[in-house]
Amino acid sequence: MIIREDISMLDVSTGVALAAVGAGISMGAAAIGAGIGVGIAGAAGAGAIAEDPNKFGTALVFQALPQTQGIYGFLGAVLIMIGTGILGGFAGFESAANTMAGLAGTTPENAALIMGLAAVGGGLSVGLAGLSAIGQGITAAGSIGAVSKEPGAFGKCMVLTVMSETFAVFGLLITILILVGLKLLGA
C-alpha cells in the first residue's frame, strides 16, 4: 500500500475506523428498531392467526412494514462505505480523502477526519431514525387486531402504520445529503 507523504497512516486509520463505525451504526441501530418492530407485529399476527388462520396474509403485510427501516439502514451503510472508499480498504479511503482534500481545499489529514466524522453523522441519522420501526411495529400490531375484527379498516390502518415510516425516510435522506454535500457521493 502506498501512502502519500502528506497523509499519515494514523490519519487514514482514524478516518477508516470512524467510517466503519458510521456504517455499523447505520445498519446496527436500524436493525434493532426493525427487529423489535417486526417482533411486536409478529406477536399480534400470531394471535390473530390462532383465532383465524385466514388472517395470515393481512398479518404478514402489517408485520413486513417495520422491516423497511432495516433496509434503509443497510442502504445508508453501503452508501457510507462507497462514499468514503472503505470498500477499497485503506487505499480506497486514502484515495477518497485525497480527492476530498482537493475539492475542499484542505489537507488530506483533515479530509480523512472530516470523512470519518461525516460517516458517523450519516450513520447516526439513518440508524437512529430506524428506531421508528418500534413505533411502527406497535401500530402494525394494533392494526392487525383492528383488521381482524373489521376487514374494511385495512386501508385506514395501513395509513396509520406507514406514518412512522416518514421519519426513517427523512433519516436516510439526511445521510444521503451529508454524503452528497461533502462530495463523498456524486463528486
Contact map, one row per residue, 1 for C-alpha under 8 A:
1110000000000000000000000000000000000000000000000000000000000000000000000000000000000000011000000000000000000000000000000000000000000000000000000000000000000000000000000000000000000000000
1111000000000000000000000000000000000000000000000000000000000000000000000000000000000000001000000000000000000000000000000000000000000000000000000000000000000000000000000000000000000000000
1111101110000000000000000000000000000000000000000000000000000000000000000000000000000000001001000000000000000000000000000000000000000000000000000000000000000000000000000000000000000000000
0111111100000000000000000000000000000000000000000000000000000000000000000000000000000000000000000000000000000000000000000000000000000000000000000000000000000000000000000000000000000000000
0011111100000000000000000000000000000000000000000000000000000000000000000000000000000000000000000000000000000000000000000000000000000000000000000000000000000000000000000000000000000000000
0001111100000000000000000000000000000000000000000000000000000000000000000000000000000000000000000000000000111000000000000000000000000000000000000000000000000000000000000000000000000000000
0011111110110000000000000000000000000000000000000000000000000000000000000000000000000000000000000000000000011000000000000000000000000000000000000000000000000000000000000000000000000000000
0011111111110000000000000000000000000000000000000000000000000000000000000000000000000000000000000000000000001000000000000000000000000000000000000000000000000000000000000000000000000000000
0010001111111000000000000000000000000000000000000000000000000000000000000000000000000000000000000000000000000000000000000000000000000000000000000000000000000000000000000000000000000000000
0000000111111100000000000000000000000000000000000000000000000000000000000000000000000000000000000000000000000000000000000000000000000000000000000000000000000000000000000000000000000000000
0000001111111110000000000000000000000000000000000000000000000000000000000000000000000000000000000000000000001001100000000000000000000000000000000000000000000000000000000000000000000000000
0000001111111111000000000000000000000000000000000000000000000000000000000000000000000000010011000000000000001001000000000000000000000000000000000000000000000000000000000000000000000000000
0000000011111111100000000000000000000000000000000000000000000000000000000000000000000000010000000000000000000000000000000000000000000000000000000000000000000000000000000000000000000000000
0000000001111111110000000000000000000000000000000000000000000000000000000000000000000000000000000000000000000001100100000000000000000000000000000000000000000000000000000000000000000000000
0000000000111111111000000000000000000000000000000000000000000000000000000000000000000000000010000000000000000001111110000000000000000000000000000000000000000000000000000000000000000000000
0000000000011111111100000000000000000000000000000000000000000000000000000000000000000100010010000000000000000001000100000000000000000000000000000000000000000000000000000000000000000000000
0000000000001111111110000000000000000000000000000000000000000000000000000000000000000000000000000000000000000000000100000000000000000000000000000000000000000000000000000000000000000000000
0000000000000111111111000000000000000000000000000000000000000000000000000000000000000000000000000000000000000000000110110000000000000000000000000000000000000000000000000000000000000000000
0000000000000011111111100000000000000000000000000000000000000000000000000000000110010100000000000000000000000000001111110000000000000000000000000000000000000000000000000000000000000000000
0000000000000001111111110000000000000000000000000000000000000000000000000000000010000100000000000000000000000000000000100000000000000000000000000000000000000000000000000000000000000000000
0000000000000000111111111000000000000000000000000000000000000000000000000000000000000000000000000000000000000000000000110010000000000000000000000000000000000000000000000000000000000000000
0000000000000000011111111100000000000000000000000000000000000000000000000000100100000000000000000000000000000000000110111111000000000000000000000000000000000000000000000000000000000000000
0000000000000000001111111110000000000000000000000000000000000000000000000001110110000000000000000000000000000000000000110010000000000000000000000000000000000000000000000000000000000000000
0000000000000000000111111111000000000000000000000000000000000000000000000000100000000000000000000000000000000000000000000010000000000000000000000000000000000000000000000000000000000000000
0000000000000000000011111111110000000000000000000000000000000000000000000000000000000000000000000000000000000000000000010011001000000000000000000000000000000000000000000000000000000000000
0000000000000000000001111111110000000000000000000000000000000000000000001101100000000000000000000000000000000000000000000111111100000000000000000000000000000000000000000000000000000000000
0000000000000000000000111111111000000000000000000000000000000000000001001101100000000000000000000000000000000000000000000010001000000000000000000000000000000000000000000000000000000000000
0000000000000000000000011111111100000000000000000000000000000000000000001000000000000000000000000000000000000000000000000000001000000000000000000000000000000000000000000000000000000000000
0000000000000000000000001111111110000000000000000000000000000000000000001000000000000000000000000000000000000000000000000000001101100000000000000000000000000000000000000000000000000000000
0000000000000000000000001111111111000000000000000000000000000000000011011000000000000000000000000000000000000000000000000000011111100000000000000000000000000000000000000000000000000000000
0000000000000000000000000011111111100000000000000000000000000000000011001000000000000000000000000000000000000000000000000000000001000000000000000000000000000000000000000000000000000000000
0000000000000000000000000001111111110000000000000000000000000000000000000000000000000000000000000000000000000000000000000000000000100000000000000000000000000000000000000000000000000000000
0000000000000000000000000000111111111000000000000000000000000000010011000000000000000000000000000000000000000000000000000000000001111100000000000000000000000000000000000000000000000000000
0000000000000000000000000000011111111100000000000000000000000000011111000000000000000000000000000000000000000000000000000000000001101100000000000000000000000000000000000000000000000000000
0000000000000000000000000000001111111110000000000000000000000000011000000000000000000000000000000000000000000000000000000000000000000000000000000000000000000000000000000000000000000000000
0000000000000000000000000000000111111111000000000000000000000000000000000000000000000000000000000000000000000000000000000000000000001100100000000000000000000000000000000000000000000000000
0000000000000000000000000000000011111111100000000000000000000010011000000000000000000000000000000000000000000000000000000000000000001111110000000000000000000000000000000000000000000000000
0000000000000000000000000000000001111111110000000000000000000011111000000000000000000000000000000000000000000000000000000000000000001100100000000000000000000000000000000000000000000000000
0000000000000000000000000000000000111111111000000000000000000010000000000000000000000000000000000000000000000000000000000000000000000000100000000000000000000000000000000000000000000000000
0000000000000000000000000000000000011111111100000000000000000000000000000000000000000000000000000000000000000000000000000000000000000100110010000000000000000000000000000000000000000000000
0000000000000000000000000000000000001111111110000000000000100110000000000000000000000000000000000000000000000000000000000000000000000000110110010000000000000000000000000000000000000000000
0000000000000000000000000000000000000111111111000000000000110010000000000000000000000000000000000000000000000000000000000000000000000000000010000000000000000000000000000000000000000000000
0000000000000000000000000000000000000011111111100000000000000000000000000000000000000000000000000000000000000000000000000000000000000000000010000000000000000000000000000000000000000000000
0000000000000000000000000000000000000001111111110000000000100000000000000000000000000000000000000000000000000000000000000000000000000000000011011000000000000000000000000000000000000000000
0000000000000000000000000000000000000000111111111000001100110010000000000000000000000000000000000000000000000000000000000000000000000000000010011000000000000000000000000000000000000000000
0000000000000000000000000000000000000000011111111100000000100000000000000000000000000000000000000000000000000000000000000000000000000000000000000000000000000000000000000000000000000000000
0000000000000000000000000000000000000000001111111110000000000000000000000000000000000000000000000000000000000000000000000000000000000000000000000000000000000000000000000000000000000000000
0000000000000000000000000000000000000000000111111111101100100000000000000000000000000000000000000000000000000000000000000000000000000000000000011001000000000000000000000000000000000000000
0000000000000000000000000000000000000000000011111111111100100000000000000000000000000000000000000000000000000000000000000000000000000000000000000000000000000000000000000000000000000000000
0000000000000000000000000000000000000000000001111111100000000000000000000000000000000000000000000000000000000000000000000000000000000000000000000000000000000000000000000000000000000000000
0000000000000000000000000000000000000000000000111111100000000000000000000000000000000000000000000000000000000000000000000000000000000000000000000000000000000000000000000000000000000000000
0000000000000000000000000000000000000000000000011111111000000000000000000000000000000000000000000000000000000000000000000000000000000000000000000000000000000000000000000000000000000000000
0000000000000000000000000000000000000000000000011111111100000000000000000000000000000000000000000000000000000000000000000000000000000000000000000000000000000000000000000000000000000000000
0000000000000000000000000000000000000000000000001001111110000000000000000000000000000000000000000000000000000000000000000000000000000000000000000000000000000000000000000000000000000000000
0000000000000000000000000000000000000000000010011001111111100000000000000000000000000000000000000000000000000000000000000000000000000000000000000001000000000000000000000000000000000000000
0000000000000000000000000000000000000000000010011000111111110000000000000000000000000000000000000000000000000000000000000000000000000000000000000000000000000000000000000000000000000000000
0000000000000000000000000000000000000000000000000000011111111000000000000000000000000000000000000000000000000000000000000000000000000000000000000000000000000000000000000000000000000000000
0000000000000000000000000000000000000000000000000000001111111100000000000000000000000000000000000000000000000000000000000000000000000000000000010010000000000000000000000000000000000000000
0000000000000000000000000000000000000000110111011000001111111110000000000000000000000000000000000000000000000000000000000000000000000000000000010000000000000000000000000000000000000000000
0000000000000000000000000000000000000000010010000000000111111111000000000000000000000000000000000000000000000000000000000000000000000000000000000000000000000000000000000000000000000000000
0000000000000000000000000000000000000000000000000000000011111111100000000000000000000000000000000000000000000000000000000000000000000000000000000000000000000000000000000000000000000000000
0000000000000000000000000000000000000000100000000000000001111111100000000000000000000000000000000000000000000000000000000000000000000000000110110000000000000100100000000000000000000000000
0000000000000000000000000000000000001110110010000000000000111111111000000000000000000000000000000000000000000000000000000000000000000000100110000000000000000000000000000000000000000000000
0000000000000000000000000000000000000100000000000000000000011111111100000000000000000000000000000000000000000000000000000000000000000000000000000000000000000000000000000000000000000000000
0000000000000000000000000000000000000100000000000000000000001111111100000000000000000000000000000000000000000000000000000000000000000001100100000000000000000000110000000000000000000000000
0000000000000000000000000000000011101100000000000000000000000011111111000000000000000000000000000000000000000000000000000000000000001101100000000000000000000000000010000000000000000000000
0000000000000000000000000000000001101100000000000000000000000011111111100000000000000000000000000000000000000000000000000000000000001000000000000000000000000000000000000000000000000000000
0000000000000000000000000000000001000000000000000000000000000001111111110000000000000000000000000000000000000000000000000000000000000000000000000000000000000000000000000000000000000000000
0000000000000000000000000000011011000000000000000000000000000000011111111000000000000000000000000000000000000000000000000000000011111000000000000000000000000000000010010000000000000000000
0000000000000000000000000010011011000000000000000000000000000000011111111100000000000000000000000000000000000000000000000000000001000000000000000000000000000000000000000000000000000000000
0000000000000000000000000000000000000000000000000000000000000000001111111110000000000000000000000000000000000000000000000000000000000000000000000000000000000000000000000000000000000000000
0000000000000000000000000000010000000000000000000000000000000000000111111111000000000000000000000000000000000000000000000000010001000000000000000000000000000000000000011001000000000000000
0000000000000000000000000111111000000000000000000000000000000000000011111111100000000000000000000000000000000000000000000010011001000000000000000000000000000000000000000001000000000000000
0000000000000000000000000110000000000000000000000000000000000000000001111111110000000000000000000000000000000000000000000000000000000000000000000000000000000000000000000000000000000000000
0000000000000000000000000000000000000000000000000000000000000000000000111111111000000000000000000000000000000000000000000000000000000000000000000000000000000000000000000000000000000000000
0000000000000000000000100110000000000000000000000000000000000000000000011111111100000000000000000000000000000000000000000110010000000000000000000000000000000000000000000001001100000000000
0000000000000000000001110110000000000000000000000000000000000000000000001111111110000000000000000000000000000000000000000010000000000000000000000000000000000000000000000000000000000000000
0000000000000000000000100000000000000000000000000000000000000000000000000111111111000000000000000000000000000000000000000000000000000000000000000000000000000000000000000000000000000000000
0000000000000000000000000000000000000000000000000000000000000000000000000011111111100000000000000000000000000000000000000000000000000000000000000000000000000000000000000000000100000000100
0000000000000000001001100000000000000000000000000000000000000000000000000001111111110000000000000000000000000000000000100110000000000000000000000000000000000000000000000000000000100000000
0000000000000000001100100000000000000000000000000000000000000000000000000000111111111110000000000000000000000000000000000000000000000000000000000000000000000000000000000000000000000000000
0000000000000000000000000000000000000000000000000000000000000000000000000000011111111110000000000000000000000000000000000000000000000000000000000000000000000000000000000000000000000000100
0000000000000000000000000000000000000000000000000000000000000000000000000000001111111000000000010000000000000000000000000000000000000000000000000000000000000000000000000000000000100001100
0000000000000000001000000000000000000000000000000000000000000000000000000000000111111100000110011000000000000000001100100000000000000000000000000000000000000000000000000000000000000001000
0000000000000000000000000000000000000000000000000000000000000000000000000000000011111111100111110000000000000000000000000000000000000000000000000000000000000000000000000000000000000000000
0000000000000001001100000000000000000000000000000000000000000000000000000000000011011111110110000000000000000000000000000000000000000000000000000000000000000000000000000000000000000000000
0000000000000000000000000000000000000000000000000000000000000000000000000000000011001111100100000000000000000000000000000000000000000000000000000000000000000000000000000000000000000000000
0000000000000000000000000000000000000000000000000000000000000000000000000000000000001111111110000000000000000000000000000000000000000000000000000000000000000000000000000000000000000000000
0000000000000000000000000000000000000000000000000000000000000000000000000000000000001111111110000000000000000000000000000000000000000000000000000000000000000000000000000000000000000000000
1000000000011001000000000000000000000000000000000000000000000000000000000000000000000101111111000000000000000000000000000000000000000000000000000000000000000000000000000000000000000000000
1110000000000000000000000000000000000000000000000000000000000000000000000000000000000001111111100000000000000000000000000000000000000000000000000000000000000000000000000000000000000000000
0000000000000000000000000000000000000000000000000000000000000000000000000000000000011111111111110000000000000000000000000000000000000000000000000000000000000000000000000000000000000000000
0000000000010011000000000000000000000000000000000000000000000000000000000000000000011101111111111000000000000001000000000000000000000000000000000000000000000000000000000000000000000000000
0010000000010000000000000000000000000000000000000000000000000000000000000000000000001000011111111100000000000001000000000000000000000000000000000000000000000000000000000000000000000000000
0000000000000000000000000000000000000000000000000000000000000000000000000000000000001000001111111110000000000000000000000000000000000000000000000000000000000000000000000000000000000000000
0000000000000000000000000000000000000000000000000000000000000000000000000000000000111000000111111111000000000000000000000000000000000000000000000000000000000000000000000000000000000001000
0000000000000000000000000000000000000000000000000000000000000000000000000000000000010000000011111111100000011011001000000000000000000000000000000000000000000000000000000000000000000000000
0000000000000000000000000000000000000000000000000000000000000000000000000000000000000000000001111111110000010010000000000000000000000000000000000000000000000000000000000000000000000000000
0000000000000000000000000000000000000000000000000000000000000000000000000000000000000000000000111111111000000000000000000000000000000000000000000000000000000000000000000000000000000000000
0000000000000000000000000000000000000000000000000000000000000000000000000000000000000000000000011111111100010010000000000000000000000000000000000000000000000000000000000000000000000111000
0000000000000000000000000000000000000000000000000000000000000000000000000000000000000000000000001111111111110110000000000000000000000000000000000000000000000000000000000000000000000000000
0000000000000000000000000000000000000000000000000000000000000000000000000000000000000000000000000111111111100000000000000000000000000000000000000000000000000000000000000000000000000000000
0000000000000000000000000000000000000000000000000000000000000000000000000000000000000000000000000011111110000000000000000000000000000000000000000000000000000000000000000000000000000010000
0000000000000000000000000000000000000000000000000000000000000000000000000000000000000000000000000001111111000010000000000000000000000000000000000000000000000000000000000000000000000000000
0000000000000000000000000000000000000000000000000000000000000000000000000000000000000000000000000000111111100000000000000000000000000000000000000000000000000000000000000000000000000000000
0000000000000000000000000000000000000000000000000000000000000000000000000000000000000000000000000000110111110110000000000000000000000000000000000000000000000000000000000000000000000000000
0000010000000000000000000000000000000000000000000000000000000000000000000000000000000000000000000000110011111110000000000000000000000000000000000000000000000000000000000000000000000000000
0000011000000000000000000000000000000000000000000000000000000000000000000000000000000000000000001101100001111111000000000000000000000000000000000000000000000000000000000000000000000000000
0000011100110000000000000000000000000000000000000000000000000000000000000000000000000000000000001000000000111111100000000000000000000000000000000000000000000000000000000000000000000000000
0000000000000000000000000000000000000000000000000000000000000000000000000000000000000000000000000000100001111111110000000000000000000000000000000000000000000000000000000000000000000000000
0000000000000000000000000000000000000000000000000000000000000000000000000000000000000000000000001101100101111111111000000000000000000000000000000000000000000000000000000000000000000000000
0000000000110111000000000000000000000000000000000000000000000000000000000000000000000000000011001000000000011111111100000000000000000000000000000000000000000000000000000000000000000000000
0000000000100110000000000000000000000000000000000000000000000000000000000000000000000000000000000000000000001111111110000000000000000000000000000000000000000000000000000000000000000000000
0000000000000010000000000000000000000000000000000000000000000000000000000000000000000000000000000000000000000111111111000000000000000000000000000000000000000000000000000000000000000000000
0000000000000010001000000000000000000000000000000000000000000000000000000000000000010000000000001000000000000011111111100000000000000000000000000000000000000000000000000000000000000001000
0000000000000111111001000000000000000000000000000000000000000000000000000000000000010000000000000000000000000001111111110000000000000000000000000000000000000000000000000000000000000000000
0000000000000010011001000000000000000000000000000000000000000000000000000000000000000000000000000000000000000000111111111000000000000000000000000000000000000000000000000000000000000000000
0000000000000000001000000000000000000000000000000000000000000000000000000000000000000000000000000000000000000000011111111100000000000000000000000000000000000000000000000000000001100000000
0000000000000000011111100000000000000000000000000000000000000000000000000000000100010000000000000000000000000000001111111110000000000000000000000000000000000000000000000000000000100000000
0000000000000000011011101000000000000000000000000000000000000000000000000000000000000000000000000000000000000000000111111111000000000000000000000000000000000000000000000000000000000000000
0000000000000000000001000000000000000000000000000000000000000000000000000000000000000000000000000000000000000000000011111111100000000000000000000000000000000000000000000000001001000000000
0000000000000000000001000100000000000000000000000000000000000000000000000001000100000000000000000000000000000000000001111111110000000000000000000000000000000000000000000000011101100000000
0000000000000000000011111110000000000000000000000000000000000000000000001001100100000000000000000000000000000000000000111111111000000000000000000000000000000000000000000000001000000000000
0000000000000000000001001100000000000000000000000000000000000000000000000000000000000000000000000000000000000000000000011111111110000000000000000000000000000000000000000000000000000000000
0000000000000000000000000100000000000000000000000000000000000000000000000000000000000000000000000000000000000000000000001111111110000000000000000000000000000000000000000011011000000000000
0000000000000000000000000100010000000000000000000000000000000000000000011001000000000000000000000000000000000000000000000111111111000000000000000000000000000000000000010111011000000000000
0000000000000000000000001111110000000000000000000000000000000000000000001000000000000000000000000000000000000000000000000011111111100000000000000000000000000000000000000010000000000000000
0000000000000000000000000100110000000000000000000000000000000000000000000000000000000000000000000000000000000000000000000001111111110000000000000000000000000000000000000010000000000000000
0000000000000000000000000000010000000000000000000000000000000000000010000000000000000000000000000000000000000000000000000001111111110000000000000000000000000000000000110111000000000000000
0000000000000000000000000000111011000000000000000000000000000000000011011000000000000000000000000000000000000000000000000000011111111000000000000000000000000000000000010010000000000000000
0000000000000000000000000000110111000000000000000000000000000000000010000000000000000000000000000000000000000000000000000000001111111110000000000000000000000000000000000000000000000000000
0000000000000000000000000000000010000000000000000000000000000000000010000000000000000000000000000000000000000000000000000000000111111111000000000000000000000000000110110000000000000000000
0000000000000000000000000000000011011100000000000000000000000000011010000000000000000000000000000000000000000000000000000000000001111111100000000000000000000000000110000000000000000000000
0000000000000000000000000000000011011101000000000000000000000000010000000000000000000000000000000000000000000000000000000000000000111111110000000000000000000000000000000000000000000000000
0000000000000000000000000000000000001000000000000000000000000000000000000000000000000000000000000000000000000000000000000000000000111111111000000000000000000000000100000000000000000000000
0000000000000000000000000000000000001000000000000000000000000000110000000000000000000000000000000000000000000000000000000000000000011111111100000000000000000000111110000000000000000000000
0000000000000000000000000000000000011111100000000000000000000010110000000000000000000000000000000000000000000000000000000000000000001111111110000000000000000000100000000000000000000000000
0000000000000000000000000000000000001001100000000000000000000000000000000000000000000000000000000000000000000000000000000000000000000111111111000000000000000000000000000000000000000000000
0000000000000000000000000000000000000000000000000000000000000000000000000000000000000000000000000000000000000000000000000000000000000011111111100000000000000001100000000000000000000000000
0000000000000000000000000000000000000000100000000000000000000110100000000000000000000000000000000000000000000000000000000000000000000001111111110000000000001100100000000000000000000000000
0000000000000000000000000000000000000001111110000000000000000110000000000000000000000000000000000000000000000000000000000000000000000000111111111000000000000000000000000000000000000000000
0000000000000000000000000000000000000000000100000000000000000000000000000000000000000000000000000000000000000000000000000000000000000000011111111100000000000000000000000000000000000000000
0000000000000000000000000000000000000000000000000000000000000100000000000000000000000000000000000000000000000000000000000000000000000000001111111110000001001100100000000000000000000000000
0000000000000000000000000000000000000000100110010000000001100100000000000000000000000000000000000000000000000000000000000000000000000000000111111111000000000000000000000000000000000000000
0000000000000000000000000000000000000000000110010000000000000000000000000000000000000000000000000000000000000000000000000000000000000000000011111111100000000000000000000000000000000000000
0000000000000000000000000000000000000000000000000000000000000000000000000000000000000000000000000000000000000000000000000000000000000000000001111111111010001000000000000000000000000000000
0000000000000000000000000000000000000000000000000000000001000000000000000000000000000000000000000000000000000000000000000000000000000000000000111111111111001000000000000000000000000000000
0000000000000000000000000000000000000000000000010000001000000000000000000000000000000000000000000000000000000000000000000000000000000000000000011111111000000000000000000000000000000000000
0000000000000000000000000000000000000000000000000000000000000000000000000000000000000000000000000000000000000000000000000000000000000000000000001111111000000000000000000000000000000000000
0000000000000000000000000000000000000000000000000000000000000000000000000000000000000000000000000000000000000000000000000000000000000000000000000111111111000000000000000000000000000000000
0000000000000000000000000000000000000000000000000000000000000000000000000000000000000000000000000000000000000000000000000000000000000000000000000111111111000000000000000000000000000000000
0000000000000000000000000000000000000000000000000000000000000000000000000000000000000000000000000000000000000000000000000000000000000000000000000010011111100000000000000000000000000000000
0000000000000000000000000000000000000000000000000000000000000000000000000000000000000000000000000000000000000000000000000000000000000000000000000110011111111000000000000000000000000000000
0000000000000000000000000000000000000000000000000000000000000000000000000000000000000000000000000000000000000000000000000000000000000000000000100010011111111100000000000000000000000000000
0000000000000000000000000000000000000000000000000000000000000000000000000000000000000000000000000000000000000000000000000000000000000000000000000000000111111110000000000000000000000000000
0000000000000000000000000000000000000000000000000000000000000000000000000000000000000000000000000000000000000000000000000000000000000000000000000000000011111111000000000000000000000000000
0000000000000000000000000000000000000000000000000000000000000000000000000000000000000000000000000000000000000000000000000000000000000000000100100110000011111111100000000000000000000000000
0000000000000000000000000000000000000000000000000000000000000100000000000000000000000000000000000000000000000000000000000000000000000000000100100000000001111111110000000000000000000000000
0000000000000000000000000000000000000000000000000000000000000000000000000000000000000000000000000000000000000000000000000000000000000000000000000000000000111111111000000000000000000000000
0000000000000000000000000000000000000000000000000000000000000000000000000000000000000000000000000000000000000000000000000000000000000000001000000000000000011111111000000000000000000000000
0000000000000000000000000000000000000000000000000000000000000100100000000000000000000000000000000000000000000000000000000000000000000001101100100000000000001111111110000000000000000000000
0000000000000000000000000000000000000000000000000000000000000000100000000000000000000000000000000000000000000000000000000000000000000001000000000000000000000111111111000000000000000000000
0000000000000000000000000000000000000000000000000000000000000000000000000000000000000000000000000000000000000000000000000000000000000001000000000000000000000011111111000000000000000000000
0000000000000000000000000000000000000000000000000000000000000000000000000000000000000000000000000000000000000000000000000000000000011011000000000000000000000000111111110000000000000000000
0000000000000000000000000000000000000000000000000000000000000000010010000000000000000000000000000000000000000000000000000000000000011001000000000000000000000000111111111000000000000000000
0000000000000000000000000000000000000000000000000000000000000000000000000000000000000000000000000000000000000000000000000000000000000000000000000000000000000000011111111100000000000000000
0000000000000000000000000000000000000000000000000000000000000000000000000000000000000000000000000000000000000000000000000000000010010000000000000000000000000000000111111110000000000000000
0000000000000000000000000000000000000000000000000000000000000000000010010000000000000000000000000000000000000000000000000000010011010000000000000000000000000000000111111111000000000000000
0000000000000000000000000000000000000000000000000000000000000000000000010000000000000000000000000000000000000000000000000000000000000000000000000000000000000000000011111111100000000000000
0000000000000000000000000000000000000000000000000000000000000000000000000000000000000000000000000000000000000000000000000000010010000000000000000000000000000000000001111111110000000000000
0000000000000000000000000000000000000000000000000000000000000000000000000000000000000000000000000000000000000000000000000000111111000000000000000000000000000000000000111111111000000000000
0000000000000000000000000000000000000000000000000000000000000000000000011001000000000000000000000000000000000000000000000000110010000000000000000000000000000000000000011111111100000000000
0000000000000000000000000000000000000000000000000000000000000000000000000000000000000000000000000000000000000000000000000000000000000000000000000000000000000000000000001111111110000000000
0000000000000000000000000000000000000000000000000000000000000000000000000000000000000000000000000000000000000000000000000100110000000000000000000000000000000000000000000111111111000000000
0000000000000000000000000000000000000000000000000000000000000000000000000001000000000000000000000000000000000000000000001110110000000000000000000000000000000000000000000011111111100000000
0000000000000000000000000000000000000000000000000000000000000000000000000001001000000000000000000000000000000000000000000100000000000000000000000000000000000000000000000001111111110000000
0000000000000000000000000000000000000000000000000000000000000000000000000000000000000000000000000000000000000000000000000000000000000000000000000000000000000000000000000000111111111000000
0000000000000000000000000000000000000000000000000000000000000000000000000000000000000000000000000000000000000000000001001100000000000000000000000000000000000000000000000000011111111100000
0000000000000000000000000000000000000000000000000000000000000000000000000000000100100000000000000000000000000000000001100100000000000000000000000000000000000000000000000000001111111111100
0000000000000000000000000000000000000000000000000000000000000000000000000000000000000000000000000000000000000000000000000000000000000000000000000000000000000000000000000000000111111111111
0000000000000000000000000000000000000000000000000000000000000000000000000000000000000000000000000000000000000000000000000000000000000000000000000000000000000000000000000000000011111111000
0000000000000000000000000000000000000000000000000000000000000000000000000000000000000000000000000001000000000000000000000000000000000000000000000000000000000000000000000000000001111111100
0000000000000000000000000000000000000000000000000000000000000000000000000000000000000000000000000001001000000000000000000000000000000000000000000000000000000000000000000000000000111111111
0000000000000000000000000000000000000000000000000000000000000000000000000000000000110000000000010001000000000000001000000000000000000000000000000000000000000000000000000000000000111111111
0000000000000000000000000000000000000000000000000000000000000000000000000000001001100000000000000000000000000000000000000000000000000000000000000000000000000000000000000000000000110111111
0000000000000000000000000000000000000000000000000000000000000000000000000000000000000000000000000000000000000000000000000000000000000000000000000000000000000000000000000000000000010011111
0000000000000000000000000000000000000000000000000000000000000000000000000000000000000000000000000000000000000000000000000000000000000000000000000000000000000000000000000000000000010011111
